[in-house]
Amino acid sequence: MNTNPKFSNALIHASSPYLLQHAHNPVNWEEWSTGIWQKAAEHDKLVLLSIGYSACHWCHVMEKESFEDEQTADLMNRWFINVKIDREERPDVDMVYMDACQLMTGRGGWPLNVFCLPDGRPVYAGTYFPIEKWQQVLIQLNTLWSTDRDKALEYAGKLMGGLSGMNEQAAPGVFGKADIHPLYEKLAEQFDWNDGGPDRAPKFPMPNNYELLLDYYLISGNEEARDFVNLTLLKMGNGGINDQLRGGFCRYSTDKHWFAPHFEKMLYDNAQLISLYSRAYAITDAPFYKEIAESTIQFCKNELFSNHGYFSALDADSEGVEGRFYTFTRAELEQILNEEELRFAETVFSFTPEGNWEHGYNILHRHLAPLQVLQQLNLDVSSYTAMLKTVKAKMLDWQNKRPRPGLDHKIITCWNGLMLKALADAGIYLNRPDLIHEAEMLADTLWKNMWTGTHLHRIFNGTSASIPAFLEDYACLAEGLLSLYTGNGKEKYAKKALLLVEASIKLFRDGETGIFYFTPIDGDALFTRKTDLSDDVINSSVSVIASLLLKLGVLFGRPAMGAMGEDLLSRSKQYISQYPAWYSNWSRLSLGNCSGLLQVECCGPDAAKNAHKLMKKMPSSALICFAGNPDEIPLFAGKSNAENKIYICLGQTCLEPVEQCEQALEICEDLITLQ
């Protein structure tokens, strides 16, 4: 990051850490506003939209190589209107222009650099460019605009045709039981049975894929699906992608073995992985999953928590080197540890004298299981545990004295909604009432800071909220609130989830087509208004809304809501049949709803205990709940907490209530299991 006071630009007034990283570039950067298009027209210039985020390693590289270079900056300033955008603040802008990049180049990523006509239509896009290539691009595009403008206009027109096709809705279809096994077989084509995850590199955690496989296992009894989840979670948890000292997962693994991570740590990854590992523990009773879930929670609390919510990210780089904060050389280890401790650390964390990674550095990972370590070092469990505690404490003390990676202090509603859900899920699945309490405090804080009474904000920067929220903010916060309600039975959280979904219908839904758009009806006008359908590293906001419509429609007696959810779900059939891994949340909904929504209401003194026990063994699409005050929730009308009763319905068919949780579990398993 250039902090040379010789230069400054309009970004010095920004609040985004990413934009502030560029505030002293010699490039005349501007912040995003719709006024840039009028300025471009007045000056007859192309607009460069350069999009990234604060923890992005290659964003830093391109800044250092190109945006801090005065000769390059002179070309940019002379010929273009230059706009820097934090993709985490403006996912709407990033989304539509990323589509353009992928259509033009077949790939995407960040930094995302898009050159646009003065009316906003893209004409050229790419990601990272070395400085020589970047200068060539600048010269070529200026020449095109100056000498062959008609060609640029023609290309922009053709590109718009392709982009409009990317936003088309599929025809409705019906997902039935006969579609369930083919969906799994399609997923299984990509399984890596050596290291877990997809059989390719790089590897992203993609928690939604493994949540889908857990649901499939519960419905089908297919042990192969469960075994593959176990393999993947074990390999990820022991791999370099998981910080073996501090806890918390990095963005992705650059190799097939989960070994060498891209070291940035994002709140949204860690939140979803907390939910996944917690649920896997509830299903399998494997202590390792509980250990990973709790270490990830502790990482988030130690390094991302604030009184206003959770910060968004930690940088991949420190001291100008990717991963420097997290890795160790042999010489450093010899200073930190005595001879016995060094041998232990090398065995546990798979260090090598020459370094197991680049430039002599070692990435911490666990190649051996604890039992193998015990045998190799001739230790008993007590000695192993004591030695591990000592070694980790010494290494952490050394690490804590290093310059830390940059912290992005934005508090993002969507990502905090995921963390809210994570805390609620972990509270249920790990039997941790304290985490339910923490989830309540987070929910109350977010509501106070982000909800105005009519709409949400997306960003809180420590003193005030800003930027109108997008559909993913409404969806993920509502989902977190509903998860909290299922954990504590406090009706106010379910009512707030309902309020957000009602607002989403008003702000994002097209009344004629039924489409939910990513941007609100009064949001910034872009060259296209996009819907968000695919489940990527974060679930599609529309798929989350579909789930909420189905569950809240039942919970509050709103059949029109349920019908909206069914309509959205029917449109996903074509996508999930072809690409289930990229429509995994849609697939989860389809698996769980092909016979109707499973609804379970627990009443009586043991209502909370019974509901939590049932949640641990049921698909994630089921609505399992209890109510502290049944009169507040329409689904509980006429039901009382005076005695233990469990009410079970599948779709529109309801059974006689039962009193024992074990009996209810047997009935539910019979209802969901494929015959």
Helices and strands as residue ranges (DSSP letters): G 10-13, H 17-20, E 30-31, H 35-43, E 46-52, H 57-62, I 63-67, H 70-79, E 80-86, H 91-105, E 112-116, E 122-126, H 131-147, H 149-165, G 177-179, H 180-188, H 207-220, H 223-238, E 252-253, E 261-262, E 265-266, H 267-284, H 287-303, E 305-306, E 309-310, E 313-314, E 317-318, E 321-322, H 330-336, H 339-349, G 358-360, H 370-377, H 381-400, E 407-408, E 411-412, H 413-429, H 433-450, E 457-460, E 465-468, H 471-488, H 491-508, H 541-555, H 559-570, H 573-578, G 580-583, H 584-593, E 598-603, H 607-615, E 623-626, G 630-632, G 634-636, E 645-650, E 653-654, H 661-672
